[in-house]
């Protein structure tokens, strides 16, 4: 017994020594520790979902900020620099797949690959730096410093989702979205509430070094964090049990996943090949009882499906009309030319979704509102084009943004909210509380990113939008991952990455509007405000004592 006690004391001393080394690290050692912690933290995102690793890496954030107090100006600049290194370590492995897009047209864009793989993470890391700096500004010497970190990083992550059109990809809150029971909390507090909880929960073991003197109980924070995780799991389990998947009567979907390579999708000379593949694949039998496209009343093709303006190609529209049985509609992505006077050649285009009837009539059109910087347009477009730059899609002048996002009416089916590509990653910017659709559709082309972690992360984020809104999400992706997701995040049907095929499924029904649908980000804002007040109160009380 005495020997075991001695071993425990030695282990505790070694642990404290390692933590002290982190706190006192400076210069390149501090930067290296932050980068490694950030890189390991990326394992918490899809497809790995190894979120327990954050119980090791997030406490390192706390200890590094503890040590930043030795610098000038209360350690705020040192903390911010440390946050930048942590963010760089986090975003490089988490977003490496963006580099694949620059190899699609390698002779033109390959030279930009290092700038994309390192430049975007370096920019995004500025927000992590801001979060660290804000946390240090309100830092305490006790357990509430974990809350200070949660406040700072939640604000900076939210800002990352807004600034310069926003890019909230791999926000820390996604760590609490697997298993599915944990993700149900998103229906109440959304992604930013999950981000606040993620930082607070996973950073809580940092308090274990605080000691038990002067009445402190360093184990309270980790125990409370585990209890909160368990409570989230119980809440999610009950919600899942109370919300079994229900299906809309007489609405059958067929998603066509062509798995086309990018050089084919943007080559007008491949027009006949593309149409032949789409038509034959769409009518392919998917099982012994299948009769092809006639099994479905909604056929879905992915984003920017054609290397041409669809409605300007009469033969293509005629082929679509011939394919569709009476009562079946096609929902497809396509570039769309703007309305111009006769004889004027279109040089710019919309990235759009068409709804086409069985007789080839266009029933409805949606134009993408939230365009992708450097993919669909360039910041300061005219100036950058004069310098010789062009976006990846090589549309002179860039794509034209749509006016607004709105639900689309469909015959014999619930109203549908269209989302093109990464429009699905923006929480709170998806469905209107005043004009609620029956389901959401996400047409995307993740073929830009190859066989990488990117498409898995995109699917994960689309699934959380379904949970937040209480609406089913249907995804059609060129190379995958296509899926039908019910309103609590269950994947009802799925077609994997890099697979050519069709996916037949029924449309799940929507559930009642969630708390997040009704209140938006207000619960998350209340959490951050309450955390800030708690930290400031402890700082005032400590100064008074």
Secondary structure, DSSP 4 states (H G I P E B T S, - for coil): -HHHHHHHHHHHHHHHHHHHHHHH--THHHHHHHHHHHHHHGGGSTTT--GGGHHHHHHHHHHHHHHHTTSSGGGHHHHHHHHHHHHHHHHHHHSGGGGGGGGTTHHHHGGGHHIIIIIHHHHHHHHHHHHHHHHHHT--SSTHHHHHHHHHHHHHHHHHTTGGG---TT-GGGGG-SSHHHHTTHHHHHHHHHHHHHHHHHHGGGGGGS-SGGG--THHHHHHHHHHHHHHHHHHHHHHHHS---EEEEEEEEEEE----HHHHT-GGGHHHHHHHHHHHHT---STT--GGGG-SEEE--TT--SS-GGG-HHHHHHHHHHSPTT-EEEEEEEEEPP--TTPPP--EEEEEEEE-TTS-EEEEEE-SSPPBTTTB-TTHHHHHHTT---TT--TT-PPPPS---EEEETTEEEEEEEEGGGGG-TTSSS-TTS--SEEEEEE-GGGG-SSSHHHHHHHHHHHHHHHHT-EEEEEESSS-EEEE-TTS-EEEEE-TT--EEEEEEEEPP-SPPHHHHHTTHHHHHHHHHHHHHHHHHHHHHHH-
